[in-house]
Amino acid sequence: MPEPILTLSHLSKSFGALKATDDVSLDLRPGEIHALIGPNGAGKSTLIKQIAGEIRPDSGSVTFEGQAIDDLGPADRARLGLARSFQVSSVVPGFTVLQNVMLAVQGASGASFRFIRPALSDRNLTAPALFHIQHSGLDGRETVKAADLAHGERRRLEIAMALAMRPRAFLLDEPMAGMGAEGAHDLTAILAELKSEAPILLVEHDMDAVFALADRISVLVYGKVIATGTVDEIRKNPEVRRSYLGEEA
Ligand SMILES: Nc1ncnc2c1ncn2[C@@H]1O[C@H](COP(=O)(O)OP(=O)(O)OP(=O)(O)O)[C@@H](O)[C@H]1O
């Protein structure tokens, strides 16, 4: 089995008397989508925030690519390639496909967006941007404004921009939220492609998407992982059915 990219060991976090994270251990392995599901208030977002460095756990530790990252803040963790989302909102509608991807390449290099204009004429950004555009199936569309892209092409642009950030792992907290059925369907296809570039820890309430995408699922209830397994194992698990999936599973 390949070494995990991300490992959580015995993480715990309380808010007053409430144990939002209760001795959670799990890992994320290369090439996989590991979904984190559970009822409202189970502690999914709190866990993601501890991985991203936005909340400090009371105890336990997070290892990323073999390195303990407990002392790093969110910016340093992002710089190591721990991508908190794939920054869909960062698409600039008035910029072309090439310009948008160049900005993402520039962002990955840690440069500031204050220098947006020089970036757009920087040849060092053009070559990697064109590579990601081609890799995402958008070649020939470099000079089209993002606002004028067809729906599916816009998703391809988001993939190109995500890849330009050179992520080593994605932490996605409810990426399907607020999307219609078509959007969720598109995003499902995108995530299935992205996981081969970088594994994804996915918090998602849309069970159709989770069951279609996840290689493994962990179920969180009252801050505790009550089960981790494949889609089939989780669907059949009596404790999961009782505490979360109900009769729908
Ligand atoms: N900053 C905070 N201060 C106090 N309590 C908090 C804080 N953040 C979260 N909580 C509590 O911790 C528990 C876990 O919340 P969290 O948002 O992590 O759950 P969740 O599984 O992501 O829920 P949902 O599915 O509704 O998004 C909840 O009871 C919540 O009210």
The ligand as an ORCA input file, in Angstrom:
! r2SCAN-3c Opt
* xyz 0 1
  N     -15.859     28.107     16.880
  C     -16.743     27.325     17.521
  N     -17.107     27.581     18.788
  C     -17.980     26.779     19.440
  N     -18.544     25.679     18.896
  C     -18.233     25.370     17.620
  C     -17.319     26.170     16.874
  N     -17.183     25.616     15.627
  C     -17.982     24.530     15.624
  N     -18.605     24.385     16.800
  C     -19.510     23.279     17.185
  O     -18.805     22.072     16.948
  C     -19.674     21.077     16.432
  C     -19.130     20.591     15.106
  O     -19.339     21.596     14.124
  P     -18.872     21.440     12.602
  O     -19.241     22.684     11.889
  O     -17.473     20.994     12.554
  O     -19.810     20.247     12.132
  P     -20.096     19.723     10.658
  O     -20.075     18.227     10.732
  O     -19.192     20.370      9.691
  O     -21.586     20.224     10.449
  P     -22.377     20.589      9.086
  O     -22.562     19.293      8.368
  O     -23.666     21.143      9.599
  O     -21.544     21.586      8.342
  C     -21.047     21.715     16.328
  O     -21.773     21.355     17.484
  C     -20.748     23.198     16.303
  O     -21.812     23.937     16.849
*
